[in-house]
Amino acid sequence: MKEKVVLAYSGGLDTSVIIPWLKENYDYDVIAVCINVGQDAELEGLEERALSMGVSKVYVENVKDEFMREYVFPMIQSGAIYESKYYLGTSIARAVIAKTLVNVALKEGAVAICHGCTGKGNDQIRFELGIAALAPHLKVIAPWRIWDISSREEEIEYLEKRGLPVPMKKEDSYSRDRNMWHISHEGLELEDPWNAPNYETLLKLGVSPEQAPDKATTITLTFNQGIPTHLNGEAMEPSALLEKLNELGGANGIGIEDIVENRVVGMKSRGVYETPGGTILYKAHEELEHLTLDRETYRYKQEIALEFADLIYNGKWFTPLREALQAFVTSTQQVVTGEVKLKLYKGNVIPQGSSSPFSLYSEALASFTTGDLYNHKDADGFIRLYGLPLRVRALKAAENHK
C-alpha cells in the first residue's frame, strides 16, 4: 500500500504540475485538499480537474465561518495592521489553511504535506511553521525548492509531455490571492513602485474613490465584546456580515491600499490590497475602543497590535506568544460593546457617533462647567508636580551657567 501525501491544491498551473511530479518522484498516493476561505467561484470544477490529474481523493473543505470566528475576529480585536497599511488578508488565511491541511493529513494517515509556494515568498514560512506547530512528525515537500522547473513555459511543457490537461491562465493577468476578507494584486505595472496602479483593470471588490457615488452611505455596526454582530440593527452571521460590508465598502471606494512591504525573507515587494469590509470593521472597532478603554490600556494595546501583526505576518499564529497576547486582548474586549455609526464616502470611513453601556465618557466631567469631580483650581498643583522634572532641569542648567 502506497504512502499518502496531502497536497494544498488550488487548481492552478503550479499545483496541477505538482500532482504528476509527486507521483513520479515519491510514488505517493496524492490527496488533493482545497480549503475554501471565500474564493467560492474559483472552486467550480476543481474536484473534477484534480481527479483528471491523477489524485486518489479530493477534499474541498469549507472553513469560512471558522476562518471568521477563530482567526479574523481575534485579529480585529487585536487591532493588528502590518506596516500601518496591510490588513493581513493572505497572512491570516494561511493559519486556518495550515490547520485544515494537518487535520486531513492526520485523518488520512498521510506521511507528508506538499505546498506550491515559491522559495521567495512568505507563504512557505506560514504553512511550514503551522505544520511544525500542529504536527511536527509530518514531512513537508516544497517542489519549488527542489525541482528543475524554472518557468511557466516549462510547467506547461511538463504537462503536455504527459498528455495531461493544462489549466490556462491569461498571460496579462495579475498574480492574485483571494479570500472572503480581501484580495491581493501583484505583478505587471505594480512591479515598478513608480508606476501608478491601473485601477480600472485591477480592482475586483470595488471601484476607485473617483468612481464612487457622490452620495454617502451611512451604516450602524453593533459589537458585543469586540465582535461585530449586527449591521443596521440586523443580526447577521459573520460571513454574511462581511459579504455585505464588502459590497458597501467596495461600492464606495473603501479599503484600497498600495504598499511596498517587507517580506519575511528580507526582500521588499509591492502590491495592492482590497479590504473594503475589513477596513470598515477595523475603523468601527477602533471608535468603540476609544469610547470604552482607559488611556493606559489603550496605549499598551497599541503596542500589542504591532507585535500581533508581526506574528500573523511571519506565520507564528500557533505560538505561545500569540496565545498569551490573545489572552490580554480578549480581556480588554469585555467592555468593547455598543454601536458605531459610520459614513462611507469616496474611500473614506467617517465616524458619525458611538455609544456603549461601558462608555468612559462623562459629559458632565468633560464640559466647561465646574462639577464635584473636577475643580479648575486643582490643575495648579497637578501641573506643578507634572512639570517638576522640567523645572528642576531648567534650574540646574541655570546654576551651571553662573
N, C-alpha and C positions, 0 to 999 in steps of 0.2 A: 504494500500500500504506500502510495507516494506521500511525502510530507506536504503540508499546506503552507501557502503564503497568502497573506491578506494584502491586496493592492488598493491603495487610495485612488479610486477611479473617477475621472471626470468626464470621460467620453471624448476628450480631445486627442490631438495627434500624439502628444508625448505618452500619455498613459495607454493609448492604443498600441504603440510600438513596444511598450514595456511588457505587455502580455506575452507575445511570442518570444521576446528576449528572455524573460524569466523561465519559460518552459524549456527553451533550448540550453540555457546556461546553468540552470539549477535543477531541472527536471521536477519542478514542483507542480502540484495542483494549485491553480491560481483562483482565488476567490476575490471577485471584484466587489468593492464596497463604495457606494456613493452616499455621501451624507448631505441631506437636504437641509440647508440652513437659510433657505429662502430663494434659491435660484430655480424655482419651480419650472418655468417654461423650458429651461435649458436641459431638463431631465427627460423630455419626451423622446421615446425610442431608445433610451440609454441602455436598458436591460437587454434589448434585442441586439444592439451593437456589441455589447460586451460578450454575449454568448457567441456571436458570429466570429469574434476574435479568438475563441477557444477557451474561455474561462469555464470552470466547472460549476460555479454558482455565483449568483449576483444578489447582493443586498442593497436595497435602496432604503436608507434609514431617515425618517422624518424626525428631526430633533428641533424643530423651530421653537416650540414652546419651552423646551428645556434650555435652548440657547438664550432665549429672552430672560427667563426666570432665574437661572443659575449662573449666568455669565454677564449678560448685558445689564440687567438691573443692578447687580452689585457694582459694576463699573460706573454706572450713572451715579449711584450713591457715593462712590469714592470721589467723583469729580475728575477722574483721570483723563488727561489730554496729553498726547505725546508732542513735545516740542511746540506747545501752545496752539497747534493747528489740527493735529490728526486725532480723530475720534476713534481710532484703533479698530476700525471695522474688520479688516482682514486679520489682524493680530488676535482679537478676542475669539473669532470664529475658529482659529486653529486649535484652541484649547478643547472645545467641545468635539471637534473632528478627531483629534488625537484620542480622546477618551472613548469615542464610539468605535474607532478602529481597534483599540485594545479590547473593548468588550466583545466584538465579533471574533477577534483572534483567539481570545480565551474560550469563547463558546465553541469554536470550530477546532480547537486544539492545534492551531497553527504554530509554526516554529519561527515565523518571521513576518514583519510588516514592511511593505515596499511603498515608497512615495516617488513622485516625479519631479520633485523640487530640484532646481539647479544648485550648483555649488557656490553661486554668488549671492543668493537671496537669503531672506530672513526665515522663510517658511521651513526650510530644512531643520533649522535650530528649534523652532517652535514644536514641530512634530516630534523630533527625536528627544527633546527634553521631556515632553509629555509622556512619551512611551517609556522612557527611562524611569520616570517617577511612578508610573502606574503598573508597569510590567517589565522590570529590568532584565528578565530572562529572555525576552523576545529579541531576536536578531533584527537589525534594521538594514534594508537594502536600498541604496540610493544610486540608481543606474547612471545618472548624470555625472557621478563622481567615479564611475567605473568604466563604462563602455567607451568605444572608439567613435561613436556617432557624435558629430560636432555641428550639425546644421539641420534645418528643417528639410532641406532637399534630401539629405541622407536618410532622414527618417522616412520620407515618402518612398524613397528607393527601397528601403528595408522592407516595407510592407508590400510593395508591388512585386518584388522578387519572390515573395511567399504567397502571392495570389490573395492577399488579404485586403479588405476594403480600406480606403484611405479617407478618414474624416477630414473634409476640406474646410479650410478657413479662408476668409478673404485676405488677400495679400496686403490690403491697405488698412486692415483693422488694428485698433489699439490692443495692447495687452490689458485685459480687464479681469478683475475679480469681483464677483457679485454675491451678496447675500441680503437678507432682509434688512440689515442695519445700514448698509452702504454699497457703493460701487466705486472701485478704483480704476484709474486710467493711467497707463504708461505707454511710452513709445511715440513713434512718429515725431511731430514737431515738439513734443514735450522733452525730447532728449537734449535739446538745447535750451538751457534756462533763460536765454534772452528772448526766445520766441513766446509770443502770447498764445495761450490755448485757443484752439479753434472750437469755441463752444457750440457753434451751430451744428457741427457733426459729432462732437464729443459727448455731450450731455445725454443721459439716458433717464434719469429720475426727475428731471425738471427742466426749467428754462433759465437763461441768464437773467440777472436783475433787470437789464434793459428791456427784456421781452416780457417781464412780469406785468400783471394788470396795474393800472393807475389807482385802483381802489384797494384799500387794505382789507384783510380778513382778520377778524377778532375772535379769539378762542379762549376757553377756560379749561385748564387742566387741574385735576384733583389728585393729590398724593396722599398715601397712607404710609407713614414711616419710611418716607423716601421712595416709595414705589408708586408709579402712575397707575391709577385705577379707572378714572373717568375722563371722558372728553366731552365738553359742553354738557355736563350733567349725566351723560350716558355711560353706564358701566360697560367696559369693553375688555375682552381678553387681550393679553399682551401683544400677540401677533396682529390682531385686528386693529388695535390702537396704533401701533407703529405704522401699519399699512396706511391708515387714514392720515396720520401726520406726515408720512412721506408724500402722499398725494397733495395735501395742503401746502406743505413746505416747498415741494418741487414746483408747484404752480406759481408760487410767489418768489422764486429765485433764491431760496434759502439753502444754506448748507454746502456751498461750493468752496473748496479750499485748494489752492495751488501751493504746493510745498516742496522744497528741496530738503529732504530729511536725511538723517544719519542712520544708515543701516547697522545692524548688529555686527556685521562682518567688517565694518570700518569704512566702506565707501559711501558716498552720497548718491542719492537717487532722486529724481524729480517725478512727481505725479500729481494728478488732480483727483480729489476725492469728493464724492457727493454723499452727504449725510443729512438730508433735509429734516426727517423726523427726529433723528438723534440730536441735531443742533437745537431744535425746539425743546426737547426734553431736558437737555443739559441746562439751557437757559432758564426754564421754568423751575427746575430743581434748585438751581443756584439762588434764584429770587426767594424761594421759600426758606432756604438756609440763612440768607441774610436777615430774615424776619425772626427766625427761631433759635439760632445758635448764638451763644455768648462769644465775645471777642476772642478770648484765648483759645477756645475750642475751634472756632472757625479758622483762626490763623494756623493752628497746628494741623488742622485738616488739609489746608492748602499745601503744606509740606508733604503730608502723606500722599496727596494726589500725585505729586511729581514722582515719588517712589513707586506708587501703584501703577502709573502709566509705564514706567520703565520695565517693571516686572511683566506686565502684559505684553509689551512690545518685544521684550527679549525672550519670550517663551517660558517664563517662570511662574505660570499660573499655579501649578501643582507644587508649591513650595511652602515650607513652614512660615516664611516671612509673609507671603501673600495672605495666608490664612490668619496670621496674627494681626496684620494691618486690617484685614476684613473685619475682624472682631471689634477693633476700635471704631471703624466706620459704622458698623451695624449699631453699636452703642449710641453714636451720635444721631442716628436716624430715628430714634424713638420719638423725637419731638418734631420731625420734619413731616408734618401732616397739615393739610389745608388746601387752599385753592389759589391759583395764579391766573391772572388774565394777561393775555399777550396779543399784540397787534403784529401781524405778518405783512410786511410791505417791502417789495423790491429788494430782497436779500437781507432785510433787517428783521430781527425779532425784538420788538419794543415792549418793555414791561408796561402794563396798564393797571396794576394793582395786585395785592396779595393779601390773604387773610389766613389766620391759623388760631386754633384754640390754645396753642403753645407760644403765641407771639410774645416776644420780649419788648415790644414797642409800647411805650406808655405815652399817650397823647398829653396827659396832664404833666408828666415829667419833662417831655420834650418841648412843650410850649414855653413862651416867654414869661408866662405868669409864674410868680414865685409860689411854691407849694410847700407842703410839710416835708417832703423828701429832699428838697434841694433849696438852699438859700444862696442867693448870689454872693453873699459875703463869705461863704465857705470857700470860694475859689481862691481867696487871698492866701490862706495857709497852704492849700494844696499846691498852688503854683510855686510858692516859696520853697517847699520841700522838693517838688518835682524838678525844679531848676537848680537845686543846691549844687550838684556837681559842676554845672556851668559857672555858677557864681564863684565857687572855690577855685576853679581853674583860672578864671579871669583875675582873681585877687592874687594868686600865686604868680601869675605872669607879670602882673604889675610890680610885685616885690622884686622879682628877678631883674627888672629893668631899671631899678633905682641905682 
